[in-house]
């Protein structure tokens, strides 16, 4: 009787682990761009953009492109 219950416990545990990992991956995909924008955009840009402001804007645009590519890759690998 115990041998019949063991596979059920293992499959239930596997399902719980898979569900947890899927939820964590979804949260990671959803929060990455928000955190990245927050970190890069902490200082306001002045009315007349300086060289430093332009560099920050360029870094932000590049980071957004990288984040989009990473999110697309994560979606392909996690949900396939």
N, C-alpha and C positions, 0 to 999 in steps of 0.2 A: 504494500500500500504506500509506503514512503517513496519507493522508486517512481511511482506514478505522479506524486506531488512535486518531486524535485524539478522536473522539466518546466512545470508551470511557474515555480518560483524563479527559475533562471530566466524564462522568457519575460516574466513580469519585470524583473530587475533590468533586463536588457532594454525593454520598452521604456522604463523610467529613465534610464541613462540616456537613451537616444532622444527622448523628448526634452530632457534637461539641456543636452548639448545643442539641440536645435533652437531652443528658446534663447540660450546664451549667444549663439551665433547671430540670431535675428537682432538681439539687442546691440551686439557689437556693430553689426552692419548699420543699424539705425543711428547710433550715437557717434560714430567716428567723424562724419563731416561736421556735426554740431560742435564737438570738442575742438576740432581742428580750426574751425572758423573763430571760435572763442579765443583760443590761444594766440592766433595770429592777429586778431583784431582788437586787442586790449586797449591800445592807445588810439585816440581819435586822429583822423587825418585833418591837417590844417586847411584853411580856406585856400591858400596858395600852396599846392603840394610841393614839398621839398624832394630832394634826391632820395632821402631816407624813406619818405612816404611812398614814392614811386617804387622803390625796391620792395617795400612791404606789400604793396598791391600786387606786384609781379609774383612774389612768393605765395601770396594768397591764391592767385589764379592758378599757379602751378600746383599748389597743394590740393586745390579743388579738382583739378584734372586727375591727379594721382588718386585721390579719394574715390572719384567716379570709377576709375579703372579697377581699383581694389575691390570696390563694392560689387562690380559686375563679376569679377573673378570669384569672390566669395559666394555670390549667389549661385554661380555655376557649380562650384565644388561642393557647397553645403547642401543644396537642395536637389542635386542630381543623383 
